[in-house]
């Protein structure tokens, strides 16, 4: 079928043989649209919950949901035992889950697990409702596993009654994750069944969860012990730093000998040059810029950056901190732990008494005299700025130092159209080409505010957020959150009233004792303490908002106003993270290129979203010549509005040529 195109700046996706529109990656548009609809509904519900919390905090009257929504919510809470569902096997829907970890299994393991699960489901007479999988992902955490996250969401929507896996450790090896997943699925009326353990109960969650957690801990200890033994023999403990290469040779049995390194003469010359120039007073950024201008490849074949040179003193990273260049192998500087909130590894420095140091004189590149000169300059720099650093820390400690920049929705998705490098935040809310800012290898000095680029990329999504389904979902979420807050408020109020009555009885008892002539000096302090507690509880009860379940007259209007700032909701650490990650997976990549006019930037979107949303729809006051017509009819990408902003200037005070990308 011929491709359909639009003559404006927005290009539609091509059609496949069945006539369905497809995204640039070949995914049918209806599949991608369904995924986007789920993201939109998640964002709408997130906004609804935020509105409910604000209403509760400000004392506004909460809303109630309609009868149909109440019936729908009540129906989703009705969980039936698995035995009742098995009574009518034809009605039992099952979801299959499989996972393999990259360190011990192969890609075919997923299919092997699913095959065994399908055979079991067929014997039980269950209907297959879907399959979920996570490939090459560790079982230590479920946070970063999209398959298990989607399984939980579908279970809460009532799309199946049973989850079937090969074993409980395929679902997770983390005790907390297993228990949390079990509670969520049980609340949704979904049972967990594995081929190894059968139907999972609280006993399996406790015992198997503990066994799996101990397995991970024991595996980590054994791995660490084995690596230490290799390091003490002069072998590499992992990784390959600049200046060396892997020695490939076999032992007598024909097995590869691992852990040997040798010096690369060309790179060793660069290492000595960097250390000499730094010791002579040259800055890390100036060193990196000169190396890039000369075309000297950096670590891993990439361009040099200032961090490649200076690194981190305590962690031993960067050329000027790597003691291996002096013939000393230092291992165990860092340890890695997983953040339970994100599932990502976080490095932490070990104390120096836990470092393992081994002499490897055959790997020495620099002499002690040059190394000491480098260390002396580092000490000089540290002492020179010590007073400034102390003053800065004190100032930030008051306010800024405890604040963390929210993760940007478009971080990692913006690319420079000149050099192909990343656009990143170089100030709090402004993107720029990092190759220009840090390495000096790109002449694209244009920067762009975070607000402008997010507004242009997500303009089409706002239209979906005000659809009837999205508004209904937001109102349901608003009501659910309001009911939850009301329950918490009532529970707190009842507790406060009980304590209030107890305090009044205590005060009355003290007064009665005084009237009976039983006064003691300690009674005065006790009476003052009781009066203080009574005043605090009275103030809290008086300030508590009234629990009135009436419909807020402006809830739909408030929701639509909040949609205009919905990107703020995506930065919510608890509720917005999953919706933001799902939306990021649809965006793909955005290429920013300087335009012909002063301060003009062309934003080119590449990803699944461009075939669904109308990104380049012009404003009524926007002139037609403000658009880049190069994207017309192209199924591969779409161009957004050229974005105008203040141009940046070079250090020498000359304006950078907007047409130059060399």
Buried (B, 14 or more C-beta within 10 A) or exposed (E): EEEBBEEBBBBBBBBEEEEEBBBBEEBBBEEBBEBBBBBBBBBBBBBBBBBBBEBBEEEBBBBBBEEEBEEEBEEBEEBEEBEEBBEEEEEBBBBBBBBBBEEEBEEEBBEBBBEBBBEBBEEBEBBBBBBBBBBEBBBBBBBBBBBBBBBBBBBBEBBBBBBBBBEBBBBBBBBEBBBBBBEBBBEBBBBBBBBEBEEBEEEBBEEBBEEBBEEBEEEEEEEEEEBBEBBBEBBBBEEEBBBBEEEEEEEEEEEEEEBBBEBBEEBBEBBBBBBBBBBEEBBBBBBBBBBBEEEBBBBEEEBBBBBBBBBEEEBBBBBBBBBBBBBBBBBBBBEEEBEEEEBEEEEEEBEEEEBBEBEBEEBBBBEEEBBEBBBEBBEEEEEEEEEEEEEEEEEEEEEEEEEEEBBBBBBEBBBBBBBEBBBBBBEEEBBBBBBBBBBBBBBBBBBBBBEBBBBBBBBBBBBBBBBEEBBBBBBBBBBBBBBBBBEEBEEEBEEBEEBBEEBEEBBEEBEEEBEEEEEEEEBEEEBEEBEEBBEEBEEEEEEBBEBEEEEBEEBBEBBBEBBEEBBEBBBBEEBBBBBBBBBBBBBBEBBBBBBEEEBBBBBBBBBBBBBBBBBBBBEEEEEEEBBBEEBBBBBEBBBBBBBBBEBBEEEEEEEBEBEEBE
